[in-house]
Amino acid sequence: MPQAAITVEGISKRFRLFHERPTSVKERLLRLRGSRAEDFWALRDVAFEVPEGNTWGLVGANGSGKTTLLKIIGGILRPTEGRVVTQGRIAALLELGAGFHPELTGRENVYLNASILGLSRHETDLYFDEIVAFAELEEFIDSQVKYYSSGMFVRLGFAVAVHVDPSILLIDEVLAVGDEAFQRKCLRRIREIQAEGRTIVFVTHAIQQVQAICDGAVMLDHGQIRAMGDVADVIKEYRLVMLRRHIGFARRDLTRAAEIAGVELLDGEGAVSSVVPPGGELTVQVDVRANRPVDDPVISMVIYDGDGQFVFRTGTAEMRLGRLEGKLRVGFEMSSLPLADGRYSLTVGIHDRSERVVHDWHDQRYVFDVAGGLMEETQIFIPVETRVERL
C-alpha cells in the first residue's frame, strides 16, 4: 500500500466575523474593548489521507470549506486546530493571478512564481520555453501582466504550476475560467502528471471530471466531511444533498402527512414495462396517499442517467392540486422519450409549493432502460431520416 502524500489530521479553521465595519479610529479603539464579532468555523475536525500517486477531488456546495481546506494543505492558511503533513514539493494554483505582480512582465512573473514554488533561476531557465509554449503567450511574454486577459492569466499560472516538477499539485476551480480548448489541454497535462506518479488534489463542481480522473473524493458540507473515499459513493451523496437543497430536501425529516403509495412505469400501450425504445412513450404513474389533509402539495419527478447525473425534472408545480385527502394518482406522460440507449433512474417526491416542507421522497428507487437504438455513443435521441440521392 502506498504511503500517504498528504495527511490531514483534525483540521479546524475559525474566522472572526465583524458585522459592523469601523469608520474611524475611535470606533476601532472601542471595538478593541468590546468587539461585536462572532466565530465562524469554516472547517471542523477534517481528517483524511491521500495516498502517494493518487488524484483526489474535493466537492461540495459553495461555502462548504473546499478552498479553505486546499489553502491549508498548500500552506497558505494556518489551521486553528490540527495539522497537515505533506511529502515533497507542492505547486498550487488556487486563484486567478495569485502570486502575479501586475507591474511585472509575463517573463518576470514566471521567474517570480517559480521561485515562490521552490525553483532556482537555473531550473526556471530550463523550463522557461516549455512554460511559455504551453501557455501560448510567446507574443505577450514581455508585456506587463496587468494587460493580460483572464484567460491569459489562467494559462500562464497553470503552465508555471505544472512545470515546476511538483510532487503534489493543488488546483482550485480556476481552471473553469479557461476556454474549452485550454481545459482539454490542461486535462491532458494532468493525465501526464498522473502517469508520472504525482499526487493531485483539486476542487471542482464538474462532477464529470471527478468521475473521469479521480481515485478518491471528499465531500464537505458546512465545513465537515459528509462522505469520503469511493468516487461513486461520494458523488451519489453529493447529488443527493444538492437535490435536497434544490427541491426542498435540505431537511432529512419527512412529515409523512402524504406518502408515495406506489410508482409504476407504463409503455405506450399502458402495460407495465421497464424497457423503452428511444423516442418511445413512457408514463410514470405515481400513487399518493394522504395520512392527514394536505393543502396544495406538489409531486416532483427527477430523471438521472446511469452515472447518477441529473437529466430532467418535472412536476405538478404549474397546476393546483387543491386539498389532498385520501388518494391521488398522477401520471407524467412522455409521448416521445428523447433519451439514448442506457439505464436511467427516477426520484419521486412530495413537497409543498415553497419546497421547504417535504412529506415523502424516494431517491433513485425506480429504474428503467432505454434500448433498441443505434449503437453509436450518444447522449440524447434525435429522430433522423437520412436521404441519399445520386447526382
C-alpha positions, -999 to 999 in steps of 0.1 A, spaced: 0 0 0 15 34 -10 24 58 18 3 90 23 15 120 4 -10 142 23 -22 136 58 -49 159 72 -52 155 109 -82 170 127 -81 203 108 -104 231 120 -103 267 108 -120 296 126 -126 331 112 -138 362 131 -168 378 115 -174 415 123 -209 427 115 -201 464 116 -172 480 98 -154 507 118 -153 541 101 -130 560 124 -100 555 147 -123 560 177 -146 532 166 -116 509 161 -104 516 197 -138 510 211 -141 477 192 -109 465 209 -127 468 242 -159 451 232 -158 439 196 -191 428 181 -179 398 163 -187 361 161 -167 330 154 -173 313 121 -159 278 117 -151 272 81 -138 237 89 -144 214 118 -123 183 126 -115 173 90 -92 143 87 -82 121 57 -52 108 38 -44 110 1 -21 81 -9 10 89 -29 4 90 -66 -34 93 -62 -57 120 -76 -85 132 -52 -113 156 -58 -128 180 -32 -165 185 -38 -193 203 -20 -217 232 -23 -205 268 -23 -193 278 11 -186 242 23 -149 249 30 -133 233 0 -110 263 -10 -101 270 27 -90 233 31 -70 235 -1 -52 267 11 -44 250 44 -29 220 26 -9 243 4 4 262 35 -12 295 26 -35 295 56 -28 282 91 -53 259 107 -68 269 141 -66 233 152 -49 202 137 -21 198 112 -13 188 77 17 166 68 29 166 32 56 147 13 75 166 -14 73 199 -33 38 214 -36 26 235 -65 -7 253 -60 -30 271 -85 -56 284 -61 -69 316 -76 -67 338 -107 -34 356 -108 -23 345 -74 14 354 -69 15 376 -101 26 412 -98 6 434 -122 35 458 -129 59 430 -139 60 413 -173 49 377 -180 86 367 -182 94 383 -148 63 368 -132 73 333 -145 106 336 -126 89 352 -95 62 324 -94 88 296 -100 110 310 -72 80 310 -48 74 274 -57 110 265 -49 128 265 -82 162 281 -87 168 305 -115 188 279 -134 159 254 -131 135 280 -143 158 287 -173 154 250 -182 116 251 -181 110 286 -194 105 278 -231 81 249 -222 61 271 -199 57 299 -224 48 274 -252 22 257 -230 6 290 -221 7 300 -258 19 335 -248 51 339 -269 39 372 -283 29 387 -249 55 372 -226 73 406 -223 42 426 -217 30 436 -182 5 411 -169 -19 439 -159 -28 440 -196 -35 403 -198 -70 389 -202 -84 365 -176 -77 336 -200 -40 346 -204 -37 348 -166 -50 313 -162 -28 298 -190 4 313 -175 -4 304 -139 -13 268 -148 18 265 -171 41 275 -143 24 253 -117 27 221 -138 63 227 -149 79 231 -115 83 194 -111 58 192 -82 53 161 -60 18 174 -51 -3 196 -73 -32 215 -58 -58 230 -82 -89 252 -75 -119 260 -97 -97 285 -115 -94 260 -145 -131 267 -153 -121 302 -164 -101 290 -194 -117 282 -228 -127 247 -238 -96 240 -258 -73 250 -230 -93 230 -205 -87 199 -227 -50 207 -228 -49 210 -190 -66 177 -186 -41 160 -209 -13 175 -188 -30 163 -156 -31 128 -170 6 130 -178 13 141 -143 -8 112 -130 12 88 -152 44 101 -136 31 91 -102 24 126 -88 -3 134 -63 -31 157 -73 -59 173 -52 -84 196 -69 -116 215 -61 -143 214 -86 -180 214 -93 -175 195 -125 -185 160 -113 -177 145 -146 -140 154 -141 -141 137 -107 -155 106 -122 -131 106 -151 -97 112 -133 -101 107 -96 -90 77 -74 -110 91 -44 -130 120 -33 -140 140 -2 -173 158 1 -175 187 25 -208 200 39 -208 231 62 -171 226 69 -174 189 79 -168 157 59 -201 143 47 -187 115 25 -152 102 17 -134 75 -2 -150 57 -32 -158 83 -60 -191 68 -70 -204 68 -34 -192 104 -27 -208 117 -59 -241 100 -51 -241 116 -17 -232 150 -32 -260 148 -57 -284 137 -30 -275 167 -9 -278 191 -38 -312 176 -48 -325 181 -13 -314 217 -13 -328 223 -48 -363 209 -43 -367 213 -6 -349 182 6 -325 201 28 -341 185 59 -338 148 64 -370 146 85 -402 140 65 -437 150 76 -453 118 63 -485 138 60 -487 124 25 -468 93 12 -459 78 -21 -480 46 -21 -467 33 -54 -449 41 -87 -454 22 -120 -437 27 -154 -461 22 -183 -453 19 -220 -474 33 -249 -500 6 -246 -505 12 -208 -487 -20 -199 -461 -21 -170 -426 -21 -186 -391 -11 -175 -378 -11 -211 -385 18 -236 -372 23 -271 -356 56 -279 -383 80 -289 -409 57 -273 -437 65 -249 -433 64 -212 -457 72 -184 -446 75 -148 -476 68 -127 -474 79 -91 -500 70 -64 -501 93 -34 -519 87 -1 -527 114 24 -524 103 60 -540 136 70 -553 166 49 -525 184 30 -531 217 12 -518 221 -23 -490 195 -24 -465 193 -53 -454 160 -68 -420 161 -84 -401 136 -106 -364 137 -115 -346 115 -140 -309 106 -137 -287 87 -161 -267 56 -153 -239 76 -137 -263 94 -114 -261 126 -134 -292 149 -134 -310 147 -168 -346 161 -163 -370 173 -138 -408 179 -139 -437 182 -115 -472 195 -108 -460 229 -97 -478 246 -126 -511 232 -116 -531 234 -83 -539 200 -67 -560 217 -40 -566 200 -7 -554 164 -7 -575 139 13 -574 102 6 -557 90 -25 -545 107 -57 -529 93 -89 -506 115 -110 -493 104 -144 -463 120 -160 -468 112 -197 -438 115 -221 -450 108 -256 -415 108 -272 -387 100 -248 -356 118 -261 -331 96 -244 -304 74 -259 -297 38 -250 -288 33 -214 -301 28 -178 -319 56 -160 -333 60 -125 -362 81 -111 -366 101 -79 -401 109 -68 -410 134 -41 -440 151 -24 -434 186 -10 -452 219 -5 -451 248 -30 -424 266 -12 -402 235 -14 -393 238 22 -416 211 37 -411 176 24 -437 150 30 -421 119 13 -395 111 -12 -380 81 -29 -344 87 -42 -334 69 -75 -356 40 -65 -372 32 -98 -351 21 -128 -358 18 -165 -338 10 -196 -338 27 -230 -328 1 -255 -331 -6 -292 -314 24 -307 -282 28 -326 -250 15 -311 -231 48 -315 -224 66 -283 -248 95 -279 -264 114 -251 -299 121 -265 -322 106 -291 -330 127 -321 -351 111 -349 -332 115 -381 -343 104 -416 -313 100 -440 -319 106 -477 -293 98 -503 -295 110 -539 -272 101 -568 -264 132 -588 
